Amino acid sequence: MQRTAHITLQGKGGCFKSGITALVAQHLAANAPRPVQCIDTDPVNRTFSRITALGVQGLELLNDHQQIDSRQFDTMIGHILDHEGDTVIDTGAAVFVPLKAYLVESDALGLLTAEGIRTVIHVPLIGGLDFVETANGLAAILDDLPDADVVAWCNPFFGPVEYQGRGIEDSALYKDNRHRFAGIVDMMKTDPATFGMDISEMRRDGLTYQQAIQHPDYTAVARHRLKRVWAYYSMQLAALNLIEQRETAEA
């Protein structure tokens, strides 16, 4: 059965990378036939590590001079190779440039491919003024990391995820690289005062969606909203067929 390595990667900060990583990890943990390994490499905000039920391992990338030690990425790749199941990795904006450079120079994704491991890079795209910046980050990933499949996550929190009225599916970037995309996830647009607050409290408490949905300290309305959010993303993630593709490959 083919293993997968999922890496959330984007050079722009504040675009919900850790939230996307958590969604992918929870989907795989709920549906994959083997244990999922979770790694947090964010040197600034270890948000992913707070979700205790996922057993997230922290990987320290900073050296004594508070600079990123690229050789630590060898450890990350080693964890992927040694694990018998899938791996989900969170990164921070500060990791984008050195990690991408490492993956290119070391041909680490080529190594994973040779070992039968499929790499999927999850790339957030945000709306509003920063859409172009995040789209440029996606373009750099497509250009520099040809051994990886890509999932684009369109986050409308700051506005429509589009440029001059055209979304990612209408762009030349998408059309020229259609074969590289495992899918596009349209993120749920929610009210920050209700859904947004529920999600923030869940993340603060280090809970999975399933835990929060059943948590007695959350109000019935909050649990209902979180249940709707989890159902929405479960459907979106199931449509990517990440687990189904593994089963098909095995057959």
C-alpha positions in Angstrom: 0.0 0.0 0.0 1.4 3.4 -1.0 2.4 5.8 1.7 1.8 9.5 1.5 3.6 12.5 2.9 1.5 15.7 3.3 3.3 19.0 3.7 1.5 22.4 4.2 3.7 25.0 2.6 3.3 28.7 1.9 5.6 31.7 2.3 2.8 34.1 3.4 2.1 34.1 7.1 -1.4 34.1 8.6 -3.1 32.1 5.9 -4.4 29.2 8.2 -1.5 26.7 7.4 -1.8 25.0 10.8 -5.5 24.8 10.5 -5.2 23.1 7.1 -2.6 20.7 8.4 -4.9 19.8 11.2 -7.8 19.1 8.9 -5.6 16.8 6.7 -4.3 15.0 9.8 -7.7 14.5 11.3 -9.1 13.2 8.0 -6.4 10.7 7.6 -6.5 9.7 11.3 -10.2 9.0 11.0 -10.0 7.0 7.7 -6.5 5.7 7.0 -5.8 2.0 7.8 -2.5 2.7 9.5 -1.3 5.2 12.2 -0.7 8.7 10.9 2.6 10.4 11.9 2.3 14.2 12.6 5.3 16.6 12.7 5.3 20.3 13.5 8.3 22.2 12.1 7.0 25.7 12.7 9.8 27.5 14.6 7.6 30.3 15.8 4.0 29.1 16.5 3.6 25.4 17.4 -0.2 25.5 16.9 -0.4 22.1 15.3 1.4 20.6 18.3 -1.4 21.7 20.7 -3.7 18.9 19.3 -2.7 16.3 21.8 -4.9 13.5 20.3 -2.8 13.6 17.1 0.5 12.9 19.0 2.3 15.6 17.1 6.1 15.5 17.2 7.9 18.8 17.3 11.0 19.1 15.2 13.4 21.8 16.3 14.9 23.6 13.3 16.6 26.6 15.0 20.3 26.4 15.9 22.0 28.2 18.8 22.0 31.4 16.7 18.2 31.2 16.1 18.8 30.4 12.5 17.2 27.5 10.6 19.5 24.5 10.4 18.7 22.9 7.1 20.3 19.6 8.1 17.4 19.1 10.4 15.3 18.6 7.3 17.3 15.3 6.9 15.7 14.2 10.2 12.2 15.1 8.8 12.8 13.1 5.7 14.1 10.2 7.8 10.9 10.2 9.9 8.9 10.0 6.7 11.0 7.1 5.3 10.9 5.2 8.6 7.2 5.5 9.3 4.9 2.6 8.0 1.9 4.9 7.4 1.2 8.4 6.2 3.0 11.5 7.5 1.5 15.0 7.9 3.9 18.0 8.3 3.1 21.6 9.4 5.5 24.4 8.5 5.7 28.1 9.2 6.2 31.0 6.9 9.9 31.3 8.1 10.4 27.7 6.8 9.2 28.2 3.3 12.4 29.4 1.6 14.9 27.2 3.4 12.7 24.1 3.1 12.0 24.6 -0.6 15.7 25.1 -1.2 16.5 22.0 0.7 14.0 19.9 -1.2 15.4 21.1 -4.5 19.1 20.8 -3.7 18.7 17.4 -1.9 16.2 16.0 -4.4 14.4 14.7 -1.2 11.1 14.3 -3.0 12.8 12.2 -5.7 14.1 10.0 -2.9 10.6 9.7 -1.4 9.2 8.9 -4.8 11.8 6.2 -5.4 10.8 4.7 -2.0 7.2 4.5 -3.2 6.0 7.5 -1.1 3.7 10.1 -2.7 4.2 13.7 -1.7 1.2 16.0 -1.6 1.9 19.7 -0.9 -1.1 21.6 0.5 -0.9 25.3 -0.5 -3.1 28.0 1.1 -4.3 30.8 -1.3 -5.9 33.8 0.4 -8.3 36.3 -1.0 -8.0 40.1 -1.1 -4.8 42.0 -1.5 -2.5 39.0 -0.8 -3.9 36.7 -3.4 -1.1 37.4 -5.8 1.5 36.8 -3.2 0.1 33.4 -2.3 -0.4 32.5 -5.9 3.2 33.3 -6.5 4.1 30.9 -3.7 2.0 28.3 -5.4 3.8 29.0 -8.7 7.2 28.6 -7.1 6.2 25.2 -5.6 4.9 24.0 -9.0 8.1 25.1 -10.7 10.6 23.9 -8.2 9.1 20.7 -6.8 8.0 18.6 -9.8 7.9 15.4 -7.9 5.0 16.6 -5.7 1.2 16.7 -6.3 -0.5 19.9 -5.1 -3.8 20.7 -3.3 -4.7 24.4 -3.4 -6.8 25.6 -0.4 -8.8 28.8 -1.3 -9.4 30.8 1.9 -12.0 33.6 1.4 -11.5 35.1 4.9 -9.9 38.3 3.5 -12.0 38.4 0.3 -12.7 36.5 -2.9 -9.8 34.2 -3.9 -9.4 35.7 -7.3 -7.4 38.2 -9.4 -9.3 40.5 -11.8 -12.4 38.4 -11.4 -10.7 35.1 -12.2 -10.2 32.3 -9.7 -7.4 29.8 -9.6 -9.2 27.3 -11.9 -9.5 30.0 -14.6 -5.8 30.9 -14.4 -3.0 30.0 -16.7 -1.1 28.7 -13.7 -3.8 26.1 -13.1 -4.4 25.2 -16.8 -0.7 24.8 -17.5 -0.2 22.5 -14.5 -3.6 20.7 -14.3 -1.9 17.3 -14.1 -0.1 18.4 -10.9 -3.2 19.2 -8.9 -4.7 16.6 -6.7 -7.6 19.0 -6.1 -8.8 22.4 -5.0 -10.5 22.9 -1.7 -12.9 25.8 -1.4 -12.6 26.7 2.3 -15.8 27.5 4.2 -16.6 31.2 4.5 -17.9 31.7 8.1 -18.8 34.5 10.5 -15.8 35.3 12.6 -18.0 36.0 15.6 -19.7 32.6 15.6 -18.0 29.9 13.6 -14.6 31.7 13.8 -14.8 32.0 17.6 -15.8 28.3 17.9 -12.8 27.2 15.8 -10.4 29.5 17.7 -11.6 28.1 21.1 -11.2 24.5 19.8 -7.6 25.3 18.6 -6.8 27.0 21.9 -8.0 24.0 23.8 -6.0 21.6 21.6 -9.0 19.6 20.5 -9.9 17.7 17.3 -13.2 18.4 15.7 -14.5 15.1 17.0 -13.5 15.9 20.5 -15.0 19.4 20.4 -18.2 18.2 18.9 -18.7 15.9 22.0 -17.2 18.2 24.6 -19.6 19.0 27.5 -18.1 22.5 28.1 -19.0 23.7 24.6 -22.6 24.9 24.1 -25.0 22.9 22.0 -25.0 25.6 19.3 -21.2 25.7 19.2 -21.0 21.9 18.9 -23.5 22.0 16.1 -21.6 24.6 14.2 -18.4 22.7 14.6 -20.1 19.5 13.4 -21.2 21.4 10.2 -17.6 22.6 9.6 -16.2 19.1 10.1 -18.8 17.6 7.8 -18.0 20.2 5.1 -14.2 19.6 5.2 -14.7 15.8 5.5 -16.6 15.9 2.2 -14.0 18.2 0.6 -11.1 15.9 1.7 -12.9 12.7 0.7 -13.3 14.2 -2.8 -9.5 14.3 -3.1 -9.4 10.5 -3.0 -6.1 10.4 -1.2 -7.0 7.2 0.7 -8.9 5.7 -2.1 -5.9 6.1 -4.4 -3.7 4.1 -2.0 -6.2 1.3 -1.9 -6.5 1.3 -5.7 -2.7 1.2 -6.0 -2.5 -1.8 -3.6 -5.2 -3.7 -5.5 
